[in-house]
Amino acid sequence: MRNSYLAELDGVSKRFGAVQALDELTLDVRPGELLAVLGPNGAGKTTAISLLLGLERPDKGSARLFGLAPECIQARRRIGVMLQEAALAPDLRVREQIEMVAAYYPDPLPVADVLELTGTEPLSRRPYGKLSGGQKRQVQFAIALVGCPDLLFLDEPTVGLDVQSREVVWETLRKLISDGCSVVLTTHYLEEAEALADRVAVLAKGRLIATGAVDEIRGLVVRKRIMCRTTLKAEEVAAWPDVQTVVRDQHGLKITASNTENVVRRLLAADDDLHGLEVESAGLAEAFAELTQEVN
């Protein structure tokens, strides 16, 4: 493992029966970054995280965590983890849950600070089993932070959270990164990756198909977005060559196109009253859709 990497999968393959979950995947995590791991269902995201955590072992290749085997206690004491599912004692109060986990770490954060940072102080006296699904996710996030990790693994952390709670998670992650923590984030919310990630890794069918900054991932695809106000019908424009999608909302038409110049020329020729014309690069959602579609 290279010294600049906090964690690394090197040519790992993993099969579960007839399912090839990972196929010679190489992936690294670097200091001070938020790495967003994206992919459709079954792409291998959770399996990759499980290998880095030592919950599974690769059939081929190697997994390293801080230069050690992921099972080593020295490595595990430097991480925080929030998986999609967690089984916590339902009768313990929230503060008791966090205090218990804090005791496993050599230099944990003060529990009061974690409660304040994650917005869970109002829940601190309530039994975990009496919380809603979204509140339980907030508590799981607090538990992942209490050990003052150098590297934080978050598997779909904001699923089930309301908008306000999601914003708390986002702001907390930004603070952690600024304080030197690194984060591995898997998410289905592409706007979450776009807002937070320093680097994106796109998986499909157990393989890494693209990696880079958000702008670099956008740059891998030719699609761009066109916005305009026009009397042309969305169905008419959707039938034009080079047009992938067309949506009309209160602001006008939003068009995704592979050849922007041709579509803009045709729009101007077809509507003398066309106005409010804007062209911008495709977002992460469009790039993700195109990259993963190419693998299928």
C-alpha positions in Angstrom: 0.0 0.0 0.0 1.3 3.4 -0.9 1.9 5.8 2.1 -0.5 8.4 0.7 -3.5 6.1 0.9 -5.5 5.6 4.1 -7.3 2.6 2.6 -6.9 0.6 -0.6 -8.4 -2.3 -2.5 -5.9 -3.7 -4.9 -7.3 -5.9 -7.7 -9.9 -7.4 -5.5 -12.5 -9.9 -6.7 -15.4 -11.3 -4.6 -18.1 -13.8 -5.6 -21.2 -14.8 -3.7 -22.4 -18.0 -5.3 -23.2 -17.3 -8.9 -22.9 -13.5 -8.4 -19.7 -11.7 -9.2 -19.9 -8.8 -6.7 -16.5 -7.4 -7.5 -14.3 -8.0 -10.5 -10.6 -7.0 -10.0 -11.5 -3.7 -8.4 -8.8 -1.2 -7.4 -9.9 1.7 -5.3 -8.0 4.0 -2.9 -8.9 6.5 -0.2 -6.7 9.6 0.3 -6.1 11.9 3.3 -8.4 14.8 3.7 -10.9 13.9 1.0 -14.6 12.9 0.8 -14.7 10.0 -1.7 -18.2 9.3 -3.0 -18.7 5.8 -4.3 -21.5 5.7 -6.7 -23.2 2.9 -8.7 -26.5 1.3 -9.5 -28.0 -1.4 -7.3 -25.7 -4.5 -7.4 -22.7 -2.5 -8.6 -20.6 -3.7 -5.6 -20.5 -0.6 -3.4 -21.5 -2.3 -0.2 -19.2 -5.2 -0.9 -16.3 -2.9 -1.4 -16.9 -1.2 1.9 -17.3 -4.5 3.7 -13.9 -5.6 2.4 -12.2 -2.3 3.6 -13.8 -2.9 7.0 -12.7 -6.5 7.2 -16.3 -7.8 7.3 -15.6 -9.8 4.2 -12.4 -11.1 2.7 -11.5 -10.9 -1.0 -11.3 -14.1 -3.1 -8.5 -12.4 -5.0 -6.4 -9.3 -4.4 -5.8 -7.4 -1.1 -7.5 -4.9 1.2 -5.5 -2.6 3.4 -6.6 -0.1 6.1 -3.9 2.3 7.3 -1.4 -0.1 5.8 -2.7 -3.0 7.9 -5.1 -5.8 7.4 -8.6 -4.4 8.0 -9.2 -6.9 10.9 -6.4 -5.3 13.0 -7.6 -3.5 16.1 -5.0 -0.8 15.5 -6.7 0.1 12.2 -10.2 -0.3 13.4 -9.7 2.2 16.3 -9.0 4.9 13.7 -12.3 4.5 11.8 -16.0 5.3 12.3 -18.7 3.3 10.5 -22.3 3.9 9.7 -23.8 1.0 7.6 -27.3 0.8 6.1 -28.5 -1.5 8.9 -27.6 -1.4 12.6 -28.8 -3.5 15.5 -28.6 -1.4 18.7 -30.0 -2.2 22.1 -33.6 -0.8 22.0 -33.8 -0.2 25.7 -30.7 1.9 26.1 -31.1 5.6 26.0 -29.4 7.5 23.2 -26.7 9.0 25.4 -26.0 5.6 26.9 -25.5 4.1 23.4 -23.0 6.8 22.5 -21.2 6.5 25.8 -20.8 2.8 25.4 -19.3 3.1 21.9 -17.0 5.9 23.1 -15.5 3.6 25.7 -14.0 1.4 22.9 -11.8 4.2 21.6 -8.5 5.6 23.1 -9.4 9.2 22.6 -13.1 9.7 21.8 -14.9 13.0 21.4 -16.9 14.3 24.4 -20.3 12.8 24.2 -21.9 16.2 24.8 -20.0 17.6 21.8 -21.1 14.8 19.5 -24.8 15.3 20.6 -24.5 19.0 19.7 -22.6 18.4 16.5 -25.2 15.9 15.2 -28.3 17.6 16.5 -29.2 14.6 18.6 -29.1 16.3 22.0 -33.0 16.5 22.1 -33.0 12.7 21.7 -30.4 11.9 24.3 -32.7 10.7 27.1 -35.0 8.7 24.9 -34.7 4.9 24.5 -33.3 4.0 21.1 -36.2 1.6 20.4 -38.7 4.4 20.7 -37.2 6.5 17.9 -38.4 6.9 14.4 -36.4 5.5 11.5 -34.9 8.9 10.7 -34.0 9.6 14.3 -32.3 6.2 14.5 -30.2 7.2 11.5 -29.2 10.4 13.3 -28.1 8.4 16.3 -26.1 6.0 14.2 -24.3 9.0 12.6 -23.5 10.3 16.1 -22.1 6.8 17.1 -19.9 6.8 14.0 -18.3 10.1 15.0 -17.8 9.6 18.7 -14.5 7.8 18.3 -12.9 10.8 16.6 -12.1 8.8 13.5 -9.3 9.6 11.0 -11.5 7.8 8.4 -15.3 7.6 8.4 -17.3 5.1 6.3 -20.9 6.1 5.6 -23.1 3.8 3.7 -26.2 5.7 2.5 -26.2 7.9 5.7 -29.1 10.2 4.8 -31.7 7.7 3.6 -34.8 8.3 5.7 -33.8 11.7 6.9 -35.9 14.9 6.4 -34.4 17.9 4.6 -33.3 19.6 7.8 -31.6 16.5 9.3 -29.8 15.9 6.0 -28.5 19.5 6.0 -27.1 18.8 9.5 -25.3 15.7 8.2 -23.9 17.7 5.3 -22.6 20.6 7.4 -21.1 18.1 9.9 -19.3 16.3 7.2 -17.9 19.6 5.8 -16.6 20.4 9.3 -15.0 17.0 9.7 -13.2 17.3 6.4 -11.9 20.8 7.3 -10.6 19.3 10.5 -8.6 16.6 8.7 -11.0 13.6 8.7 -11.4 11.6 5.5 -14.8 10.2 4.5 -15.9 7.3 2.2 -19.6 7.9 1.3 -21.9 5.7 -0.7 -25.1 7.4 -1.7 -28.0 7.1 -4.1 -28.5 10.9 -3.9 -26.4 12.3 -6.7 -26.9 15.8 -5.5 -25.3 14.8 -2.2 -22.2 13.6 -4.0 -22.2 16.7 -6.2 -22.4 18.9 -3.1 -19.9 17.1 -0.9 -17.4 15.0 -2.8 -13.8 15.9 -3.5 -13.6 12.8 -5.7 -16.1 10.4 -7.2 -15.7 6.7 -8.0 -18.3 5.1 -10.2 -18.8 1.4 -10.0 -20.8 -0.9 -12.4 -21.0 -4.7 -12.3 -18.2 -4.8 -9.7 -15.7 -2.8 -11.7 -14.4 0.8 -11.5 -15.6 2.5 -14.6 -14.6 6.1 -13.8 -12.9 8.1 -11.1 -12.1 11.8 -10.6 -13.4 15.1 -9.3 -17.0 15.9 -10.0 -16.1 18.2 -12.9 -13.9 15.5 -14.4 -16.7 12.9 -14.2 -19.0 15.4 -15.9 -16.4 16.0 -18.6 -16.3 12.3 -19.5 -19.7 12.6 -21.2 -20.8 14.7 -24.1 -24.2 15.6 -22.9 -25.1 19.2 -22.0 -28.2 20.9 -20.8 -30.1 23.6 -22.7 -32.7 25.8 -21.0 -35.0 28.2 -22.9 -38.4 29.7 -23.1 -40.2 28.7 -26.3 -43.6 28.0 -27.7 -42.3 24.7 -29.2 -43.9 21.6 -27.7 -41.7 19.3 -25.7 -42.8 16.3 -27.7 -41.7 18.0 -30.9 -38.2 18.8 -29.6 -37.9 15.4 -28.1 -38.1 13.8 -31.6 -35.1 15.8 -32.9 -31.7 14.2 -33.6 -29.2 14.6 -30.8 -31.9 15.2 -28.1 -31.9 12.8 -25.2 -34.5 14.2 -22.8 -36.9 17.2 -22.8 -38.8 18.4 -19.7 -41.1 21.5 -19.5 -41.5 23.3 -16.2 -42.6 26.8 -15.1 -39.3 28.1 -16.4 -39.5 26.7 -19.9 -37.9 23.7 -21.7 -35.0 21.8 -20.2 -33.2 19.8 -22.9 -30.4 17.3 -22.5 -28.5 16.9 -25.8 -25.4 15.2 -27.1 -24.7 17.8 -29.8 -25.6 21.2 -28.3 -24.7 23.3 -31.2 -27.1 21.5 -33.6 -30.0 21.6 -31.2 -29.5 25.3 -30.5 -29.4 26.1 -34.2 -32.6 24.2 -34.7 -34.3 25.9 -31.7 -33.4 29.4 -33.1 -34.6 28.5 -36.6 -37.9 27.0 -35.3 -38.9 29.8 -33.0 -38.2 33.5 -33.7 -39.5 34.4 -30.2 -37.2 32.0 -28.4 -35.5 33.7 -25.4 -33.8 32.9 -22.1 -31.4 30.6 -23.8 -28.8 29.0 -21.5 -26.4 26.1 -22.1 -24.4 24.4 -19.4 -22.5 21.2 -18.9 -24.3 18.0 -17.8 -24.7 17.5 -14.1 -23.4 14.5 -12.2 -26.8 12.7 -12.6 -26.5 12.8 -16.4 -22.9 11.7 -16.4 -23.7 8.9 -14.0 -26.6 7.7 -16.2 -24.5 7.7 -19.3 -21.4 6.1 -17.8 -23.4 3.2 -16.2 -25.6 2.7 -19.3 -22.5 2.1 -21.4 -21.6 -0.9 -19.2 -25.0 -2.6 -19.5 
